[in-house]
Amino acid sequence: MEIIYTDQDRPTIEEIIDLYLSAGLKRPVDDSTRIERMYANSNLILTARLNGQLIGIARSLTDFGFCCYLSDLAVRKEFQSCGIGKQLVAKTKEIVGNQCMVLLLAAANAIEYYPKIGMDKVDNGFIIKRSI
Ligand SMILES: CC(C)(COP(=O)(O)OP(=O)(O)OC[C@H]1O[C@@H](n2cnc3c(N)ncnc32)[C@H](O)[C@@H]1OP(=O)(O)O)[C@@H](O)C(=O)NCCC(=O)NCCS
């Protein structure tokens, strides 16, 4: 069975919330209007589907010239550790190209993950945290 990766897919909010719940990604899944806004204002969304089912997603905001912020990376629980997350990050980088960095904040449970897929840890990052 072939996993289809594409940046041309716009999953429904229900599919996205279902995926986030399955993956265990902490996002405001009880506020579908907010999730809708998050997606409406993202300009690089990569999906992975198997037999039509949404099994992975990478949501980024990028200028395609300098930077790309990869905000949400999630893979359905039963498909984790099969290389899908790695593919989604690699394809994100491939699309934004050499002039763009790909930057993200790791969730506590994924801090050990990103070095495994070849990403460098930065020590010069700063943040103004959201309050809700
Ligand atoms: C983290 C996540 C995106 C990784 O995607 P994935 O498809 O499961 O991972 P991959 O198959 O690409 O993993 C590549 C390697 O990293 C390992 N790995 C997977 N998840 C890991 C984690 N959370 N921490 C450390 N290593 C991890 C895999 O076992 C694999 O190792 P191997 O090559 O030695 O077999 C996915 O597990 C997920 O959705 N987790 C829950 C949500 C989440 O935490 N998202 C990230 C928020 S920053």
PDBQT file of the ligand as one rigid body, heavy atoms in Angstrom, charges set to zero:
ROOT
HETATM    1  C1  LIG A 201       6.975  12.851  16.737  1.00  0.00    +0.000 C 
HETATM    2  C2  LIG A 201       6.332  12.294  15.470  1.00  0.00    +0.000 C 
HETATM    3  C3  LIG A 201       5.882  13.419  14.555  1.00  0.00    +0.000 C 
HETATM    4  C4  LIG A 201       7.428  11.471  14.744  1.00  0.00    +0.000 C 
HETATM    5  O1  LIG A 201       6.897  10.960  13.528  1.00  0.00    +0.000 OA
HETATM    6  P1  LIG A 201       7.035   9.413  13.222  1.00  0.00    +0.000 P 
HETATM    7  O2  LIG A 201       6.529   9.166  11.867  1.00  0.00    +0.000 OA
HETATM    8  O3  LIG A 201       6.403   8.653  14.352  1.00  0.00    +0.000 OA
HETATM    9  O4  LIG A 201       8.598   9.192  13.338  1.00  0.00    +0.000 OA
HETATM   10  P2  LIG A 201       9.617   8.579  12.246  1.00  0.00    +0.000 P 
HETATM   11  O5  LIG A 201       9.106   7.263  11.812  1.00  0.00    +0.000 OA
HETATM   12  O6  LIG A 201       9.947   9.599  11.236  1.00  0.00    +0.000 OA
HETATM   13  O7  LIG A 201      10.845   8.344  13.224  1.00  0.00    +0.000 OA
HETATM   14  C5  LIG A 201      12.197   8.328  12.842  1.00  0.00    +0.000 C 
HETATM   15  C6  LIG A 201      12.967   7.789  14.030  1.00  0.00    +0.000 C 
HETATM   16  O8  LIG A 201      12.673   8.541  15.213  1.00  0.00    +0.000 OA
HETATM   17  C7  LIG A 201      12.135   7.698  16.241  1.00  0.00    +0.000 C 
HETATM   18  N1  LIG A 201      11.098   8.421  16.972  1.00  0.00    +0.000 N 
HETATM   19  C8  LIG A 201       9.790   8.564  16.635  1.00  0.00    +0.000 A 
HETATM   20  N2  LIG A 201       9.158   9.343  17.535  1.00  0.00    +0.000 NA
HETATM   21  C9  LIG A 201      10.082   9.687  18.456  1.00  0.00    +0.000 A 
HETATM   22  C10 LIG A 201      10.038  10.487  19.630  1.00  0.00    +0.000 A 
HETATM   23  N3  LIG A 201       8.907  11.091  20.049  1.00  0.00    +0.000 N 
HETATM   24  N4  LIG A 201      11.190  10.653  20.341  1.00  0.00    +0.000 NA
HETATM   25  C11 LIG A 201      12.328  10.052  19.937  1.00  0.00    +0.000 A 
HETATM   26  N5  LIG A 201      12.438   9.283  18.818  1.00  0.00    +0.000 NA
HETATM   27  C12 LIG A 201      11.321   9.102  18.097  1.00  0.00    +0.000 A 
HETATM   28  C13 LIG A 201      11.599   6.489  15.494  1.00  0.00    +0.000 C 
HETATM   29  O9  LIG A 201      11.533   5.379  16.329  1.00  0.00    +0.000 OA
HETATM   30  C14 LIG A 201      12.594   6.348  14.382  1.00  0.00    +0.000 C 
HETATM   31  O10 LIG A 201      13.783   5.744  14.861  1.00  0.00    +0.000 OA
HETATM   32  P3  LIG A 201      14.572   4.654  13.969  1.00  0.00    +0.000 P 
HETATM   33  O11 LIG A 201      14.902   5.338  12.677  1.00  0.00    +0.000 OA
HETATM   34  O12 LIG A 201      15.737   4.342  14.829  1.00  0.00    +0.000 OA
HETATM   35  O13 LIG A 201      13.605   3.534  13.797  1.00  0.00    +0.000 OA
HETATM   36  C15 LIG A 201       5.151  11.353  15.751  1.00  0.00    +0.000 C 
HETATM   37  O14 LIG A 201       5.583  10.268  16.530  1.00  0.00    +0.000 OA
HETATM   38  C16 LIG A 201       3.992  12.045  16.454  1.00  0.00    +0.000 C 
HETATM   39  O15 LIG A 201       3.049  12.472  15.820  1.00  0.00    +0.000 OA
HETATM   40  N6  LIG A 201       4.065  12.146  17.790  1.00  0.00    +0.000 N 
HETATM   41  C17 LIG A 201       3.009  12.768  18.579  1.00  0.00    +0.000 C 
HETATM   42  C18 LIG A 201       2.854  14.244  18.275  1.00  0.00    +0.000 C 
HETATM   43  C19 LIG A 201       4.155  14.999  18.470  1.00  0.00    +0.000 C 
HETATM   44  O16 LIG A 201       4.817  14.884  19.489  1.00  0.00    +0.000 OA
HETATM   45  N7  LIG A 201       4.512  15.785  17.450  1.00  0.00    +0.000 N 
HETATM   46  C20 LIG A 201       5.708  16.587  17.456  1.00  0.00    +0.000 C 
HETATM   47  C21 LIG A 201       5.442  17.867  18.122  1.00  0.00    +0.000 C 
HETATM   48  S1  LIG A 201       6.895  18.876  18.182  1.00  0.00    +0.000 SA
ENDROOT
TORSDOF 0
